[in-house]
Each structure stands twice: as structure tokens, then as C-alpha cells.
Amino acid sequence: MPLTRRQILKSALFAGAAATFVPRHLLGGEAGTAPNDRVTLAGIGIGGIGHPQLKDARDAGFQVVALCDVDDVHAKKTYDVFPEARKYRDFRDLLNSEGDKIDAVYCGTPDHTHAIITLAALRAKKHVCCVKPLTRTIEEGRAVLKAVKEAGTATQVTMQPSTSEQACRIMELIYAGAIGEIREIHAWSGRPVWPQGMLDYPNWEDPVPSTFDWDLWLGPAEKRPFADQWPENCPYPGMACANWGKRGVYHPFNFRGWFAFGTGSLGDMGCHRANLPYRMFNLKHPTRITASSTRAYSVSYPIGCMVTYDYPASEDFPEIRLTWYDGGLKPAVPKCMGSEIFPAEGVLYVGTEGMMFNDRILDPERAEKFANVPKTIERRGGVMPEWYEACRGGQAASANFEYAIPVTEFVLLGNLAVMTGKAVEFDPETLTIANNPEAQALISQPYHNGWTL
């Protein structure tokens, strides 16, 4: 039978991701790993999310042979898991010393050092996996995109997979017309769980522990005194939705609320929530982004915000409006849900013939009608298994860098609308925001302490 328009679209979406990987034999054997080889991995930034993700990498098949972190105490639990791995404090020393002994690099550092580490690894022709968001600025993302095309290696970003059982089921139901044509998407997060809304940097200085390299942690960020903990009477730690990071000012974990180091709640969770819509509707860049928030200060992200993205119609889909919420904000609960309340994290799809909350069709009659929609989209193993397969010359990871750049720009452009308080109309070809000079000035940002891209 002839392929339908939607079948053609689905084939193009998933075949397109696979086409971005360059097999090892086409690169003369220099930029890949032979299918029968064990993939050796170095982890950089291993004391936070790197701890569970490196264990996931090991379980996927990687051989973890080298580890690097600026904080010996924070990293100890990971060192203990991989006692045979060679240890480093400076990632440059790791890359110089390990050379051909490693095939791949994992980057789990704070956002402001993602780009410099990722670029160094790509220029060394290593496969690279970076935690989300891939970069902290638009300029960094484009530099990474250029480098990965030159490297020809396998890449992955640790976004919530759009190839999981739930994600694939959502796509199958929506492609089957379970709620008609999608016109709105509402995505929200219970973040922040770290301090945000700070008026200024601390006005005191604490001694730097001998086990911690503050200068290396700062990297390309402007040099400033080290501050350890917020004082007991400080309100900042109690202002977030929850307090996972306790009272730390910058490290560990609480870098996310600072504009110089992190990308806020949107940067932390937006890549997870936007990944599936971007995959499902082949989204690229919105025509206009607007935002409202609690009070924003130049040094930190606000406690809560709403960001609205308007995407143009395409050949296959009508115009779509995606609205992001964080800081405890959520969309209104549909009447058909009765007395239910939304959980802290979720996505609501609004179509012309109904609504879905995550993978649940809210209209019982339509849910029954579409209960037997066949499974037609490939399920895959998750972030690390996908990357391992790609490193061994197989199918590209679903969140490879080329795919992930527009999703990364989703969160970065949203933050520009939040921080400037003005609409953002971004031209992805010229990297300009003609309607918002303040946002334009933040497309690229200065590097300090001798660091450059």
C-alpha cells in the first residue's frame, strides 16, 4: 500500500537521526571504535549526576578507565566504584595523558564548563556524552556543532529519551489522531530545588578546602571569592520549591541558580520536557518567545517563570504553541479531570479533539477507541545504551549533538526572554535577535582567566 503522509514523516524523523553518525570505516579508523572493541571511557565531573550516569555507562558496556573532578571529597564515592580508574583533577591533563587509551569522554560538570570540555574532547576525536543542557550560550552551541561535524564521532546529550516506551507510545497515539491535531503543549517542572532569586553575590569570602580547586571550578567564569554556605538566617535556601542542595552557595549542585554558572530551572528540566515535542513535530526554532516571571535579577534566575514559544506551521503540522512553567507554576487542570491535581512534573497535550496528560488520553471514550493503536516506532535502551551503540558504529544516539542543538537553544532562548523581560524573535541563520538588543548581547558572553572556545 502507498505510504501515508504521517508514515513518511515518521520514517524521515527517525531515519534522519541515524544518518548523522559517520561509520568508523569511512573515517579511516581514526574517529570511531570497531564493533568488536570494548569502548574505553573517561568521566569528567563525576561527583554529582556523573556518579549514577557513569554507573549506567558501565552497565551499558563502557569500560571506565579514567576519572576527573575538581573536588576530591565530592568525587570519592565515584572513585570508590571505579578503583582501577586513573585519577585527574584538570581535564586537560586527562586528555593529554590518556591520548589513545580512551575512546570516549563523559562530561558531567556545571553548565558553564560544558562547552570548553566538550570542544576539547571533540577536537581530540573522542566520542562525547554531555549532560544537559549541552551549552550555556547560543554561541557555544554553534561552536560545538561545527566541532562535531569535523570530528565525526558519536555524541549524546542526557535528555529524557524520546525513544522510551512512554515517549514512543505518546507519538503513536498522537500520530493516530487520538486527540486530533495538536495546537498547544504545556510542560512544567517543580524545579528549582536549589536557591534562585538572589539579589547579588555573597559579600564575604571563605577558605577554599585543600581538597577542592576553586579556580578550576570557575574555569571561564569571572573570578570571584569562594563562598561555602549561606548563613542560617539567609532566606535564599528556603525560597525554592524544595531544598535538595541544602545551604551551599555555589558548590555542590547549587550553581544552577546563578546566571554565570547555570541555566536555571528551564535549563535543568526544559531539555527533558522539550525533547519529545521536538522529535514528534520536527520542531526547529520558534518565531517568537515571550515570558513572565517573579522578579529577575542580573546575577540569578527568578524563582518561577512562564515562557511561551510560538512555532510556525509546517507542511505536516499546524502552528503549535508550547508553554513552559516552573517554580511551582502549572497550567490549569482541565475540567474533565475533576478533582485531580497535576503532579510536580508533567506535559499536557491539547488537540482539536481532546487532551492527553503525558500518555493518558483524558476522554475515556477516545481512550477506549485508540487503545489498540499498533506499536510502530522503535523503542531503544536509553541514554547510555544508545550512546554505546553509536560508539561501536551502530545507529546514532537519539539526542546526538546535531539534533540536540535546537533543543538546547529552546532553553537558552527562553532564559533570554525571562532575563530581559522582553519578547525574543531569534534568527537561527544569522544568530540575531533584532527586536531585543539586551538579549542579543547575551548570545555570546566573555571568557575569563585565559579560557577561550
C-alpha positions in Angstrom: 0.0 0.0 0.0 1.2 3.6 -0.6 2.8 5.3 2.4 0.7 7.9 4.1 1.9 11.4 4.8 2.3 10.5 8.5 4.2 7.3 7.8 6.6 9.3 5.5 7.0 11.9 8.3 7.8 9.2 11.0 10.3 7.5 8.7 12.0 10.8 8.0 12.2 11.8 11.6 13.8 8.6 12.8 16.0 7.9 9.7 17.3 11.5 10.0 18.8 10.9 13.4 20.5 7.7 12.3 22.1 9.5 9.3 24.1 11.9 11.4 26.7 9.2 12.5 29.7 8.7 10.3 30.8 5.0 10.4 34.4 4.3 11.5 35.4 2.7 8.2 34.6 6.0 6.4 36.9 7.8 8.7 39.9 5.6 8.2 39.5 4.0 11.6 40.6 7.1 13.5 37.3 8.5 14.8 35.4 5.5 16.0 35.5 2.2 17.7 35.5 -1.1 16.0 32.3 -3.2 16.7 34.3 -5.9 18.5 36.3 -3.5 20.7 35.5 -2.5 24.3 34.8 1.2 24.4 37.1 2.9 27.0 35.6 5.9 28.7 36.9 8.8 30.8 34.5 10.7 33.1 34.9 14.4 33.8 32.8 15.9 36.5 31.9 12.8 38.5 30.7 13.8 41.9 27.1 14.9 41.1 24.9 13.4 38.4 28.1 11.9 37.0 28.0 9.3 39.8 24.8 7.4 38.7 25.4 8.1 35.0 28.9 6.6 34.9 27.5 3.5 36.6 24.8 3.5 33.8 27.6 3.8 31.2 29.4 0.8 32.8 26.2 -1.2 32.7 25.8 -0.3 29.1 29.2 -1.8 28.2 31.7 1.1 28.6 35.0 0.4 30.4 35.6 3.4 32.7 39.4 3.8 32.8 39.9 7.4 33.8 38.1 9.9 36.1 38.5 13.7 36.7 37.0 16.0 39.2 38.0 19.3 40.9 36.6 18.1 44.3 38.3 15.0 45.8 35.7 14.7 48.6 32.6 15.1 46.3 34.1 12.6 43.8 35.2 10.0 46.3 32.0 7.9 46.0 32.7 7.5 42.3 36.4 6.9 42.8 35.3 4.0 45.1 33.1 2.5 42.4 35.9 2.5 39.9 39.1 2.0 42.0 41.2 1.0 39.0 40.5 4.2 37.0 43.3 6.7 36.7 42.5 9.9 38.6 42.9 13.6 37.4 41.9 17.0 38.7 42.3 19.0 35.4 40.5 17.7 32.4 43.3 19.0 30.1 45.8 16.7 31.9 43.4 13.8 31.4 43.1 14.4 27.7 46.8 14.9 27.3 47.9 11.9 29.3 45.2 9.4 28.2 45.6 10.0 24.5 44.8 6.8 22.6 43.9 4.9 25.8 40.4 6.4 25.8 37.7 6.3 23.1 35.1 8.4 24.7 34.5 11.2 27.2 31.6 11.9 29.5 31.1 15.5 30.7 29.0 15.9 33.9 30.3 19.3 35.1 28.3 22.5 35.8 26.8 24.2 32.8 29.4 26.9 32.3 32.2 24.4 31.6 30.3 22.1 29.3 31.4 23.7 26.0 35.1 24.0 26.8 35.4 20.4 27.9 33.2 19.1 25.1 35.1 21.0 22.4 38.4 19.8 23.8 37.2 16.2 23.6 35.8 16.5 20.1 39.0 18.1 18.9 40.8 15.0 20.3 38.4 12.9 18.1 36.7 11.3 21.1 33.1 10.2 21.3 31.3 12.6 23.7 28.3 12.4 26.0 27.4 15.7 27.8 24.8 16.3 30.5 22.0 18.7 29.5 21.9 21.5 28.6 24.7 20.9 26.1 25.9 24.6 26.3 25.2 27.7 28.3 25.1 30.2 25.4 24.0 30.1 21.8 27.5 30.9 20.5 28.8 27.8 22.4 26.3 25.6 20.8 27.2 26.6 17.3 30.9 26.1 18.1 30.1 22.6 19.3 28.0 21.9 16.2 30.9 22.8 14.0 33.4 20.7 16.0 31.2 17.6 16.0 30.8 17.7 12.2 34.6 17.9 11.9 35.2 15.2 14.5 32.7 12.7 13.0 32.4 10.9 16.4 29.3 9.6 18.2 27.6 12.0 20.6 24.8 12.1 23.1 23.1 14.5 25.4 21.5 13.2 28.6 17.9 14.3 27.9 15.0 12.2 28.8 14.9 9.8 25.9 12.3 10.3 23.2 12.7 6.6 22.4 11.4 5.2 25.7 8.2 3.1 25.9 6.2 6.0 27.1 7.6 8.5 24.6 7.0 6.3 21.7 3.5 5.5 22.8 2.7 9.2 23.0 3.9 9.6 19.5 1.9 6.6 18.2 -1.3 7.9 19.8 -0.9 11.4 18.6 0.1 10.3 15.0 -3.0 8.1 15.0 -5.2 11.1 15.7 -6.1 10.2 19.3 -6.7 13.9 20.2 -6.8 15.4 16.7 -4.3 18.0 15.6 -2.0 19.3 18.4 -2.3 23.1 18.9 -0.9 23.6 22.4 1.6 21.9 24.6 2.0 22.7 28.3 5.1 21.5 30.1 6.1 22.1 33.7 8.6 21.3 36.4 8.7 21.5 40.2 12.2 23.0 40.0 14.0 24.9 41.4 15.2 22.7 44.2 18.2 25.0 44.8 18.4 28.7 45.7 17.2 31.2 43.0 16.2 34.8 43.1 19.4 36.1 44.7 19.9 39.8 44.5 23.7 39.7 44.4 26.7 37.6 45.0 27.9 36.9 48.6 29.9 39.8 50.2 32.2 37.5 52.2 35.0 35.0 51.4 35.5 31.5 52.9 38.7 29.5 52.9 38.9 27.1 50.0 39.3 23.5 51.2 42.6 21.8 50.2 40.6 19.1 48.5 38.8 21.5 46.1 40.2 23.6 43.2 38.1 26.7 43.1 40.0 28.2 40.2 39.4 25.1 38.0 35.7 25.0 39.1 35.3 28.6 38.0 37.0 27.9 34.6 36.0 30.5 32.1 33.7 32.4 34.5 34.7 35.7 36.1 36.9 35.2 39.1 35.2 35.8 42.4 35.8 34.9 46.1 34.8 31.4 47.2 31.7 31.3 49.5 30.8 28.0 51.1 27.4 28.1 52.9 24.6 30.6 53.2 24.3 31.7 56.8 21.5 30.3 58.9 19.4 33.4 58.8 19.6 33.7 55.0 16.2 33.2 53.2 17.5 32.0 49.9 17.7 28.3 50.5 14.1 28.3 51.7 12.7 30.2 48.7 12.9 27.4 46.2 10.2 24.7 45.8 12.4 22.3 47.8 15.9 22.3 49.1 17.9 19.4 47.6 21.1 21.4 47.5 21.0 22.4 51.2 22.8 25.6 52.0 25.7 25.6 49.6 26.3 28.9 47.7 27.8 27.5 44.5 29.1 24.0 45.0 28.0 21.3 45.0 24.8 21.4 43.0 23.6 25.0 43.7 25.4 26.5 40.7 22.2 26.2 38.7 20.5 29.3 40.1 23.4 31.6 39.1 23.4 33.2 35.7 27.2 33.0 35.4 27.3 29.2 36.0 23.9 27.6 35.3 20.7 27.9 33.2 18.1 27.8 35.9 15.1 25.5 36.2 14.4 25.8 32.4 17.9 24.7 31.6 17.8 21.9 34.0 14.4 20.3 33.0 13.4 22.1 29.8 15.6 19.8 27.6 13.8 16.8 29.2 10.3 18.1 28.5 11.0 19.6 25.1 12.8 16.6 23.6 9.7 14.6 22.8 7.8 17.5 21.2 10.8 18.5 19.2 11.1 14.9 17.9 7.4 14.3 17.4 6.7 17.5 15.5 10.1 18.0 13.9 10.3 21.4 15.6 13.3 23.7 14.9 13.1 27.3 16.1 10.1 29.3 17.4 9.2 32.6 15.7 8.6 34.4 19.0 9.2 33.7 22.6 7.6 35.7 25.5 7.9 35.3 29.2 6.7 36.4 32.6 8.3 35.6 35.9 8.8 36.5 39.5 11.4 39.3 39.9 14.6 38.6 38.0 18.0 40.0 39.0 21.0 40.2 36.8 23.0 37.6 38.8 20.4 34.9 39.2 17.3 33.3 37.7 13.9 34.1 39.2 12.1 31.6 41.5 9.4 30.9 39.0 8.5 31.7 35.3 6.2 31.0 32.4 7.7 31.0 28.9 5.6 30.8 25.7 7.0 29.6 22.4 5.2 30.0 19.1 6.2 27.7 16.3 5.2 28.2 12.7 3.1 25.8 10.7 5.0 23.2 8.6 3.9 21.0 5.7 2.9 18.3 8.2 1.7 20.2 11.3 -0.2 23.4 12.1 1.1 26.2 14.3 2.0 25.0 17.8 2.2 27.0 21.0 4.4 25.4 23.7 4.2 27.0 27.2 6.8 26.2 30.0 6.1 26.6 33.7 8.4 26.2 36.7 8.8 27.4 40.3 5.5 25.7 41.3 3.5 27.2 38.4 1.4 24.8 36.4 -1.4 25.0 33.7 -5.0 24.9 34.7 -6.3 21.4 35.3 -8.8 20.5 32.6 -12.4 20.2 33.8 -12.6 16.6 32.7 -10.0 15.7 35.3 -12.4 16.6 38.1 -10.7 17.0 41.5 -7.4 15.6 40.3 -4.3 17.8 40.6 -1.2 17.8 38.5 2.0 16.4 39.9 5.2 18.4 40.1 6.3 17.3 36.7 4.3 16.7 33.5 3.2 17.5 30.0 -0.3 18.3 28.7 -1.1 18.0 25.0 -4.1 19.9 23.7 -5.6 18.8 20.4 -8.6 19.7 18.3 -10.4 16.6 19.6 -9.2 16.1 23.1 -6.3 16.2 25.5 -3.6 13.9 26.8 -1.7 14.2 30.1 1.6 12.5 29.4 0.5 9.3 27.7 -3.1 9.3 29.1 -6.0 10.2 26.9 -8.3 12.2 29.1 -11.6 11.4 27.3 -12.5 7.8 28.3 -14.4 7.1 25.0 -11.4 8.2 22.9 -9.0 6.3 25.2 -11.0 3.1 24.5 -11.2 3.9 20.8 -7.4 4.2 20.5 -6.4 1.6 23.0 -5.2 -0.8 20.3 -3.1 1.6 18.2 -0.2 -0.6 17.0 3.3 -0.1 18.1 5.2 1.2 15.0 8.1 3.2 16.5 11.4 1.7 17.6 12.0 1.6 21.4 15.6 1.9 22.4 17.6 1.2 25.5 18.1 4.7 27.0 20.8 7.3 27.1 23.9 5.2 27.7 22.9 2.1 25.7 22.1 4.4 22.7 25.4 6.1 23.0 27.3 2.9 23.4 25.7 1.5 20.3 26.7 4.7 18.4 30.3 4.5 19.6 30.5 1.0 18.2 29.5 2.1 14.8 25.7 1.5 15.1 22.7 3.7 14.9 23.2 7.3 16.1 22.1 8.2 19.6 18.6 9.8 19.5 19.9 13.0 21.3 23.1 13.4 19.3 24.6 16.9 19.3 23.3 17.8 15.9 19.7 17.0 17.0 20.2 18.5 20.4 21.3 22.0 19.4 17.8 23.3 18.7 16.5 21.7 21.9 19.4 23.4 23.8 18.5 26.7 22.2 14.9 26.2 23.3 16.0 26.6 27.0 18.7 29.3 26.3 16.3 31.5 24.3 13.6 31.1 26.9 16.1 32.3 29.5 16.9 35.3 27.4 13.2 36.2 27.3 13.0 35.7 31.1 16.1 37.7 32.0 15.4 40.6 29.7 11.6 40.7 30.3 11.1 41.2 26.6 10.0 39.2 23.6 12.7 37.3 21.7 12.5 36.9 17.9 15.5 34.8 17.0 17.0 34.3 13.5 18.8 31.0 13.7 20.7 31.6 10.5 22.3 34.9 11.5 22.1 34.4 15.3 20.4 37.7 15.7 17.6 39.0 17.9 16.8 42.2 16.2 13.9 43.1 18.4 15.7 42.7 21.7 19.3 44.3 21.9 19.7 43.1 25.6 19.1 39.5 24.6 21.3 39.9 21.5 24.2 40.9 23.8 23.8 37.6 25.7 24.1 35.4 22.6 27.8 35.2 23.3 29.5 36.1 26.5 33.1 36.8 27.6 35.5 34.2 28.9 37.9 34.9 31.7 41.1 33.5 33.3 42.7 32.7 30.0 40.0 30.4 28.7 38.6 30.6 25.2 36.3 28.5 23.0 
